[in-house]
Amino acid sequence: MTAVHLSAAIAALLLGGLVLMRRKGTVSHKLLGRIWVALMVAVAVSSFWLLGLGKGSFSVIHLLSVWVLFALGSAIWFIRRGNVRAHRYFMGGTLAGLVAAGIGAMVPGRLLSQVLF
């Protein structure tokens, strides 16, 4: 599950940056956005199977996964109702959640930190 989680997170981070740099509202923006949402759902859901190194418990980072799922649903709800500003806010919050979780995962003692350093 770690490989799925990490692969989806890296892909989502790269694709999220690409979507941010491109023109909004285009067909490609919508397509890439849908792919990004699917990747983010995979990242968030797979995180619930990653329970602290040998501790077998959830951590604060898992709260970010809950936030991501809420924010994605909100972003989709808002854009379908034409509220671009709220959509942009929640998508930005979702990407910020991904970055924050990545930083949190690199804290000494966490698996990603041990693998990378």
BELZI-V137545 format. One record per residue. N is the residue number from 1. SS is DSSP state (~ for helix, > for strand, _ for the rest). PHI is phi in whole degrees, -180 to 180 (* if undefined). D_FIRST is the distance of its C-alpha to the first C-alpha in Angstrom with 2 decimals. Layout:
{{N;SS;PHI;D_FIRST} {N;SS;PHI;D_FIRST}}
This chain:
{{1;_;*;0.00} {2;~;-62;3.79} {3;~;-64;5.44} {4;~;-62;5.19} {5;~;-61;6.13} {6;~;-67;8.58} {7;~;-63;9.91} {8;~;-66;10.66} {9;~;-66;12.16} {10;~;-66;14.31} {11;~;-62;15.43} {12;~;-66;16.29} {13;~;-64;18.17} {14;~;-66;20.15} {15;~;-66;20.88} {16;~;-60;21.83} {17;~;-63;24.32} {18;~;-63;25.72} {19;~;-62;26.24} {20;~;-64;27.99} {21;~;-81;30.33} {22;_;-87;31.34} {23;_;-65;34.03} {24;_;-87;33.03} {25;_;86;33.81} {26;_;-80;33.85} {27;~;-61;32.29} {28;~;-67;29.87} {29;~;-61;28.98} {30;~;-67;28.18} {31;~;-65;26.14} {32;~;-64;24.12} {33;~;-64;23.81} {34;~;-66;22.37} {35;~;-64;19.75} {36;~;-62;19.01} {37;~;-61;18.79} {38;~;-61;16.27} {39;~;-63;14.07} {40;~;-66;14.69} {41;~;-64;13.90} {42;~;-62;10.43} {43;~;-63;10.09} {44;~;-65;11.81} {45;~;-67;10.32} {46;~;-66;6.61} {47;~;-64;8.35} {48;_;-71;9.73} {49;_;-96;7.00} {50;_;-103;7.42} {51;_;-112;10.87} {52;_;6;13.25} {53;_;-51;13.80} {54;_;72;15.15} {55;_;-88;16.69} {56;_;64;14.49} {57;_;-137;15.71} {58;_;-75;15.26} {59;_;-127;16.82} {60;~;-60;18.99} {61;~;-60;16.27} {62;~;-66;14.94} {63;~;-64;18.45} {64;~;-66;17.92} {65;~;-65;15.16} {66;~;-64;17.87} {67;~;-59;20.36} {68;~;-60;18.46} {69;~;-63;18.32} {70;~;-64;21.97} {71;~;-65;23.05} {72;~;-62;21.65} {73;~;-60;23.46} {74;~;-65;26.51} {75;~;-61;26.61} {76;~;-67;26.59} {77;~;-59;29.16} {78;~;-67;31.40} {79;~;-68;31.44} {80;~;-69;32.32} {81;_;-102;35.25} {82;_;84;36.33} {83;_;-91;35.54} {84;~;-66;34.36} {85;~;-61;34.78} {86;~;-66;32.45} {87;~;-58;29.90} {88;~;-62;30.06} {89;~;-61;29.77} {90;~;-72;26.61} {91;~;-66;24.92} {92;~;-62;25.97} {93;~;-64;24.64} {94;~;-68;21.23} {95;~;-64;21.20} {96;~;-62;22.58} {97;~;-62;19.80} {98;~;-64;17.23} {99;~;-64;19.50} {100;~;-62;20.09} {101;~;-65;16.49} {102;~;-63;16.09} {103;~;-65;19.29} {104;~;-63;18.37} {105;~;-72;15.20} {106;_;-94;17.65} {107;_;-63;19.86} {108;_;-51;20.81} {109;_;101;18.89} {110;_;-85;15.48} {111;~;-58;12.73} {112;~;-62;13.25} {113;~;-61;16.93} {114;~;-69;16.90} {115;~;-71;15.19} {116;~;-79;17.59} {117;_;-119;20.62}}
